[in-house]
Amino acid sequence: MAEEKPTAATTNEIGKFRLLSDKPDTIAKYRDAATISQKVLAEIEKAAVDGASIVNLCNQGDKLLEEECQKVYNNKAKKVTKGIAFPTTISPADIVTPYSPLASDAEEAAKTLKAGQLAKIQLGVHIDGFPAIVGSTIIVPGASGEAPAPTDAQANVLLATHYCTELFLRLLLPPSVNTAGAAAAEGEKKEERKPYSAIQINSFLKKVCETYSVNLVESTTTYQFERNEIEAKKRIVLNAAEGVKSEGTADVQEAWGVEIAVSAGSGKTKTLDLRPTLLRKTGTTFMLKRTTSKQTLTEVKEKFGAFPFSLRQLSDERTAKMGVLECVRGNLLRQYDVLGEKDGSEVARVFSTILITKNGVQKITGPTKSLLETAGTVSDRKITDEEIIKILEIPLNKNKPKAKKK
């Protein structure tokens, strides 16, 4: 079962993303954003050890993201916007969604990582509005950096997350992209399959989870990316809650943010008693009354545009906590509640940014270390479904033809 490592999109792919941008350097910007995100993820993973402060790790990650962004695209004659597309978040154990506590909230600021627990890290940057977000799950090592062996439950949830991700990427391949089979004989018409529906995708992924006695986290959503937008109209919802629907299918010349979250427990979520600190601007208009609200919204527009942000990133954290209240009530800002696994079980989550070209899927971000390696050999469970095994063996990209000898 082949695993596709994150790779930078090759420069000869540039120009194929007509649906995203007519500019020829679109994929280069995605690639450069991905390089920064991967580099900072690796640094935060090193620092995420027993006793590490979650809020300090988030601040460290954001600082590194900003510093790395300042090193690229500095041509004064051609100004390019760049910055954080998703603030650094650390979600330990049963916390499902990205978590970013504030230093001004004493109780939450005191939260630290504990050796042996699962921790989800997510962050990302954009170059000229083209975002590359990455998320991984680690087993928190001791203060010395030595990682403990996973429990049986952790190994199973990590394995399921890995194979669900690899399977999902292959199910997203558009029917027009054939990365596996030989070309049809001359004059022979090859029947093109239909795109996999959200129902079919869910069915396949649930079979993987059943193998490892785990569950997909409800309403985990994979969105199409567009310029300055990480939640475009197209979306695929996994284990959808009532009233939540998928819309559209993946196609060539598109970018997607692929998210897989798997629980060792029920997969059901509940809202935790933790401050929601992640928000993003909506397209709604509303006349604000309070000065602090107006100031906060102005700062959000100038610094983040439509990308998510943490209250940590605003100039005055305490003022911001007050300023966003009216903005949220007026639906000018969308607030991301902090969700946890309903039964308290641990959760693994992975986020990959992909680019779909006529040659296949380019996975430009992903975990720095394979979850297969993190899971080790503790679990003896194996995928036996022949159809799933065959899909997992499909390469994500077409093999490049070998150069002819002169």
C-alpha angles and dihedrals in degrees: 000000000000121000119207112220119214109267135177112255110254119248093239088068091063114116098032095097096084091145091059103036141345090218113108095222097059097112091043089059092048088049094049092048089050092052091055094046092049092048094051093044089057091051094050092047089056091051095045098095136135111303095014114146111245094211091049091051090051092050091047092051094050091048091052092047091053093046093051092047090055090059096063138060096016099149103139091203091059112037115206123190114228138163147108114341093179124013120235111274132181119198114185128201112324098007104114105186129054110287126203115170125199128240089223092061100076098197096048093040088060093061115117137180120262125216114256098022125114115251127191118211122193132174142136149174137212132219114206089344095307106123131210113187125180134189132182141173123227136179104241109245126215120271089270090058098251110139117221120230114266121253117243090258092050092048092052094048091048093048092048091049091051097048094041089055094048092045093047092053090055093046088055092060106116115240090244090063114079110185097161117036134070118256117269117262116268111283092011117122115219114209110237116224121229120252113271109262124228088253092055092045091051091048093054094045093047089055089056091050091049089057090060097035092243135116139231111249109251119261097003101166132207113200135195111246123225132174108297090357131094095174106051125167097275115078141157116211121203121210088356120211118227112295095015114116139184120233129200134345133259118269141182116285093032136117121216138187104221115202128184122181121179128185130208084213137041099318089229118126138215133191110258125219092250127116113263102232100164117088141154136200118259128205093249121118122216135161107245119209105192122078093220090053092051092047092049094049092048091052091048092052093048098045106033111014106194095336120110117262140183124236084237089072096058119097095246113029096192094048090046091057088060097037096057094055096078090039091056093045090052091047091240088124127035115220122214110216118215107248128194137190106277095227095040096250121147120266133206122205134183129187123194130179112216136185118208115212134167086268096055140265120339108201102202098172134032143125113323089223124038113252086224088066092045091050092052120184099308095110121065095193119119135187108249102170104117095208092053092046090053092050091049089055092058110106115237092223136037114255112253112244114251115252113256116245114245 
